[in-house]
Amino acid sequence: MSTPHVVVVMGVAGTGKTTVGPLLAAALGVPYAEGDDFHPPANIAKMSAGTPLDDDDRRPWLDAIGSWAHGRAGRGGVVSSSALKREYRDRLRASAPDAVFLHLTGSRELIEQRMTERKGHFMPTALLDSQFATLQPLEEDEAGVAVDVSGTPEEITRRAVAALRGLEELPED
């Protein structure tokens, strides 16, 4: 399966966006961009200190991701972005109207366990509650699918590919 769409892998911290994103990109035959790489240094410093980002912090980050997605229009790609609020996804769609969202979902307990086990990431588990409080799941009028993150990264990726194939906009090749 390949797609001319850009798939935004979204969800709270610890759902596996950085793990599933590259696997999904490989399965779709398109490039992957790590959303965290689009953060300005001030955002990373703020999160590393345990301070949640506010909307002003997120705007330049979302615009940078949107610019990358716009540049991939018609050629496809996969990019990770928490995209927790509808307004953030709307901002991304303003730059990349054909973007579709893959919402990685899971229980708070599972996600906290995974965050505790990972090494070398700037996002502390202390910010998980603020992530869940901010999260606005995909709405019916948003192009996208939700996939549970239980299981291995490969299992999650297979479910994601199957769910994305189910969207009318993503025909099988």
N, C-alpha and C positions, 0 to 999 in steps of 0.2 A: 504494500500500500504506500503510495506517496500522495501528497496533497499540496496544492498551491496555497493553502491557508497557513497562517502562522498560528500555532497552538501555544497558548499561554498556560503553563502549568502553575496553578494557584493553590493556596491553602495556608494555614497557619504554619509557623516555624515547626520543624521537626516532622512534617508529613512525608518528607522524602522528595521534595521538588528537585533537589540537586542530584539525587540518585536516579530517580525515574526519568527526569528530563532528557539526559543523554541517551538512555536506553530507548525512550520513545522516539527521539530524533533518529537514532540508528534504524529503528523499525520502519520509520516513515521515509528514510532516505533523504533527510534534510539536515541542515546545520543546527547546532544547539548553542544558545547563549545563556550564560549564568547571570540571572538577575542581580545577584549580590554584587557583581562586577560593575554594575551601573551606579552603585551608591557613591556619592561623594565621600571623601575621607571623614568629614564632620559627622555624617550619618553613622558610619561604622563606629567612630569614637563614642558617639552618644549611646548607641545600642550596647557597645562593649561595657559601658559604665552602668548598664541596667536601666537606662532611661528610654521609654518608648518614643518613637518618632511621632511628630504631629503632622498634620496635613501639609504645612508649609515645608517641612523636611522632605516629604514624599513627592511633592510636585516635580522638582527637577529630576528625580529618580524615575518617576513614571514617564516623564517626557523623553528621557534618554532611552528607556525601553521601547516606548512608542515609536521613536525615530528608527530604532533598529528594526522593529516589526514592519514599519512602513517601507523600509528599504528591501524587505524580503517579500513584499506583496507580489502575488502571482508566482513566486518561486518556492514559497513555504519555508518553514523554520519552526523551531521550538525554543521558547524562552521561559525561564522561571520568573515569577513575580508573585508575592503573597496576594496582591490584588484583593485585599480583604473586604473592601467596601465597594458598593455599586458605583459610587462616584469615581473610584480609582479605575474600575473596569471601563466606565464610560470615557474616562480620559485616555486610556489606552486605545479604545475603539475610535476615538476622534482622529488618532494618527493612523490606525490600522483597522478600517471598518470591517474587513473580512476576518478578523481574528476570532478564533474560537477558544473557549476556556475549558481546561481540564482541572476540575476541583478535586484535589486529593483530600479525602475526609477520613476521620478516625476518632476513636474515643480519646478523651483528654489523657486518660491513664496510659494508653499505648503510646501516644505521642510524647508524653513526658518521659516515659521509660526510654524511648529512642533518643531523645535529646540528652538524657543523662549518659547514655552509652557513647555518644559521638565525641570525637576529639578534635580540638583545634578550630571550633566554630565560634564566632564572636557573639552569637545570640544566647544569652543565659536563660535557663529554664524559668527564672523569676519573671520573665516577660510573657510567658505562655498565657497567663490569665488575661493580660491586656490584649493579646492576639485573639483569643476566643471572644472577648467582650466586643471587639471591633468587627469580627467576622459577620458579613452579610452574605449568606449563601447565594448562589446563582438564582436568578428569578426566571420564570417561564419564558419571558421574552428575550433572554440572553442566550446566544448561541454557545452551547457547551454541555458538558456532562460531568457528573460526579462519580468518582470511583473510590471505593474503600481501600485503605492502605494496609489492611491486614494481609499477611503472607509475605513472600519474598519479593524483592524488586522486580524480578522477571515475571512473577504472577501478576503483580500490579500492572506492569507494562502491557501484558497480554490483555488484561481486562480493559485497560485504557484504549488500546488499539481497537478492540471489538466495540467499545462504546462509541468511539469517534467514528467508526465505520457506520454506526447506526444513525448518525446525523445525515439528513438529506443532502447537506452541502458537501459531504465528503464521500463521493462514490468510490467504490473499490476499483482498482485498476486492473 
